[in-house]
Structures are given as structure tokens and as C-alpha cells.
């Protein structure tokens, strides 16, 4: 077992105090017990059971379970396929607020990480000798945010309030404004960065903006290309590249479909 503790942070809202990694022996058990802090375990291999408030959960690879302060918990590795897990211990004045943002409410104790590889990568990163030998609290805080951010649950459109939908739409418009020049910009990647699946994200944007995410991206690129054609002496090929098209012919077809005339006639 590997386990490390950090000095008390000057971050009061949310801070990391402990990290660990263990490959458990068959039937290894911890509890029943009560903790003083929050501890999130992420299972990277094997299986086991987690019992909280009388409910038993069968968990396995890519699942996580959360221990909360003052709550009795008990967890045990499988006798046949004992689990291996990483954990982080954290606390702070705004932990429950952060957990609600991650869609882990006060009644949620278990879940599944949507991006198992990324979670594992970030746990391994925090175990790097450079970080463990460095008392830089800013770095430690950064890695805590890095790990927790991956546990942002995918949600459905029905789970979002009107204010959240407006916020996603605003964030999407801002994202497009900054990255529309990237030829490989994909709606699925934008949705994932917001913690939503592509279908849910598309529904939110269409309801709020009256068009699909792809339609808005196309609209923005066509508006920008029209402005460039009117205000600059750049060639069609250069403008195509500047608005996210690698192929000038593809750009010209899209431009004519949108504006009704070719770039040269515009």
C-alpha cells in the first residue's frame, strides 16, 4: 500500500490532505467505520462490495465510491478477484457544493467514471516523485481539481435547469468564437468538455438557440468568411484556412450553399 499525507492547505473551500493506492488481498475489509473527511476511491481492477447506511453495492473496475464524514461505511474486496484502487482524501467549506456540481448529491455514494483512462492517468500523475517531494500547495490543489473534474457525471437534458441550459449555450458560443479556426473541431469533443454527451448537448443548444451545434458552427464560419472577403485582400484559399476549412473547394461549396453566391462573386 502507498499512502501520502499533505500539510494543511491555505485553501479553505476545498483542499487535498491524503492520497493512496492499494492492491487488496482477497476478502480484505475496512470497517464498519466513520471518517472525519471525504474519501473517494476509484477502482482500477477487480471487484468488491461497499456498504453504506444499510445498502450494499457490488462494484468493479471503473466504479468509484465516496466516504462522507460521520457516515458509517464498510467495504470489502472480493475473495476471488480482489480490487485495486486509488483514493483521495479531501475536505473544505464547499465540498458539498463541488460534489453537487459533479452531479454527486448528498444521497449518492457510488458511481462510474465515464473516462476511466483519464482518471487513472491523473491519479498516476499525482503519485509522481516530483509532486510528492514538492510542497507547492498550488500544484497539489491543481491535481485535486484535475482528478475531481473527470468525475463530472454525464447528465440528461431533463436534469438541467433553465439557467444551466443558458449557461451551456453561452459557453458554447464563446467556445466557437475562440476555436472555430480549428479544422478538426468536433461537436462531440465540445460536448464532452462540458460534461454532456453529444445527444443531450445538441438538444440543449437547439432549444436555446433554435439551431443545432453544427448549424451554429457553420453559421459562424460563414459570417466570418464573408467579413474577411469584404474587409481584406486575402485569397479564397487563405480565408478558407482562417475559418477552419483545410480544403478550399469544400469551403467554396459551403459558402455558396449559405450565401447563394461563390466566394469570388461575393
N, C-alpha and C positions, 0 to 999 in steps of 0.2 A: 504494500500500500504506500502511495505517495500522498503527503498532505502538507500544505503550507499555510501559515497564518500571516496576515499583514497587520501593520500597526494601524491604530485608529486613524481614520481619514479625516481631513478637514471638510469633506463633503458630508453634510448632514442629511440631505434629501435622499441620497442613495449611495451606498458605498459597499465595496467588497472587503470581506475580512478573512475569507478562507477559501481555498481550492483543494481538490483532492482527486485521486484516481485509484481504483481498486479492482482487481480481478478476484472475485469472491470464491471461496471454497464451496463445495456442494452443501446446500442447506444452511449456509452462513446466515445468521439472523441478527438484526439490530432492533431492540425494543421488546415490549412496548416502552416508549419513552416520550418525553416532552422536551422540545427545543426552545431556546431563547431567541433564536434568529430564524430567518428564512434560508432554506437549503434546497436547491434544485438539483436533482440527479438526472443525468442523461445516459441512457443505456446504449452501449455501443456493440454489445454482443450478449448472447444468452438470454435467459428469462428468469422471472421470479414473481413474487406477489408483494403487493403493497396494501396495507390495511390502514384505513383512517376512518374514525368515527363509526366503526362497526361495518364499514363497507370494504370488501376485499376486491382488488383489481389484479388481473393477470396481465403482466406487462412483458415486453420483449424488445428486441433491437429497434432503435429509433424512437421509442417511447420515452417520456420523462415523467417524473413525479416530484411534487413540491411539498416540503415540510413547512408548516407555518408555526409561528410562536404560539405556545400554550395549547397546542392541539396534540392529542395522543396519537402516535403513529407506530407502526410495526412493519418491517419489511424483511423478506427472506428470499435468498437465492434458491433457484430450482435445484433439486437433488441430482437431476440428470444433466441439465445444461445451465450451470450457474452463471449468473450475469456478470458482466464487466461494465462499470460505469465511471463517469466523471461527475464531479459535483462542484457547485459554487455556493458559498455561504455569503449572504448579504443582508443588509438592513438599512434603515433610514426612515425619515419622516414621511416620505412619499412613496414607499414601496407599493402599497395597495393601489395607489393612483397609477403607477407604472404598470402593475400587473393588469389592471383594468384596460389600459391602453393596449396591452398584448392580448386582450380578449381572454385573460385568465381571471375570472371573477372570484369572489370570496368562497364560492361553493365548488370551484374547480380545483382538483388536486392532481389530476393526471392529464396527459395529452400526448400528441405525436408531433415530432418536429418534421416540418414539411421539407426541409433541406438538410438531410442527415449529414451529407458530406461537408457542408459548410460549417455546421455545428461542431463536428469533430475537428475540422481544421482549426477552428478558433480556440477550442479547448487545448489542442496541442500547442498552439501558438503561445497561450498564456503560461504554459509549462516550460517555455524556453529559458535556458540558463540566464540569458541577458536580462530578461524581465525579473526573474526571481532574485537576481543579485542586485537589482536596481530598485532603490526605494522611491523612485519617482512616482508620486501619487497620481499625477496626470496620466501617465501611461497605464497604471493599474486601473484607473477609472475608465479610460478608453476601452480597455479589453472587457471590462464588465458590460459596458454598453454594447460592444461588438457581439458578445455572446447572447445577451438578452434580446437584442434586435432580431436575431434569427428565429426566436420563438414567437414572433408576431404571427398569430394564427390567421389562416385564410378564412375569410368570412363571406357570407352571402349578402346579397343586396338588401334582403329583408332585415339584416342585423344592423344596418346603418341608419343613423338618424338623418334628418334633412340637413342639419348643419354639417355632419360628416360628409354627406354626398357633395355639398357645395365646396367643402374644403378639398375633396379629391379632385373635383373639376378644376378648381383654381390651380391646384398643384400640377395637374396635367397640362393646362395651358402654359404655365410657367416652364415646365419641363420641355415642352415642344419648342418654346421660344429660345431656349438655350441649346437644344440638341438637334434641331431639325436639319442641320447640315450633315449629320452622320448618315451615310448611305445605308448602314446596317441597323438603323433604329427600328426596333420591333415593338409593337404594342404589348405583346406578351411579357417582354422584359420590363416595360414601364409598369405594367400591372403588378408584376412580381415585386418591383422595388417599393410599391405602395402596400404590399401585403395582401393583395387581392388576386384571385385567379382571373384569367382573361375574360371569361364569360361575364362574371359579376362586374368587372371593371367596365366592360363595354356597355352593359345595361345602365350603369350609373352615369356614364358620360352622355349616352344618348338621351336619357331622361332629363339631365340638367342642361344640355347644350343643343339638343334637337338634331344631333348627327353622331355617327359612330366615331370612335377614336381615329380610325383610318381616314375617314372623310375629313375630319378636322386637320389631320396632319397634311393631307393633300391640299386642302383649302389654304393652309398657312404657307406651304411651299409655293403654291401658285400665286398668292398675293405678293410674297417676297420676290419671286422671279419677275412678276410684272413691274414692280417698283424698280428693280435693278435694270430691266430693259429700258425703262423710261429715263432713269437718272444716271446711267453710266454708259461707257463706251465698250463694255466688256462683250466678248463674243458669246454666242449661244452655248458653246461648249463650256466656257468658264462659268456662266451663270448656272448651267445645269449642275455643275460640280458644287457650286456655292450653296445650292438649295437641297443637296442630298441625293442627286442623281449621278451615278457613275457613267451611264450611257446617254449621250445627247439625244439619240433617236427616241429612247423611252421617254425622256423629258419632253421632247417636242410633241409627241403624241398626247401625253398627259396635259400639256399646256393647251393644245388645240381643243381637246375634249372639254377643258374647263372654260377657256376664254372664247372659243369659237373661231379663232384665227391662229396661225402659226406664230412662233416667236419672232420670225423675221417680219411678219405683217403687222405685228402688234404696235 
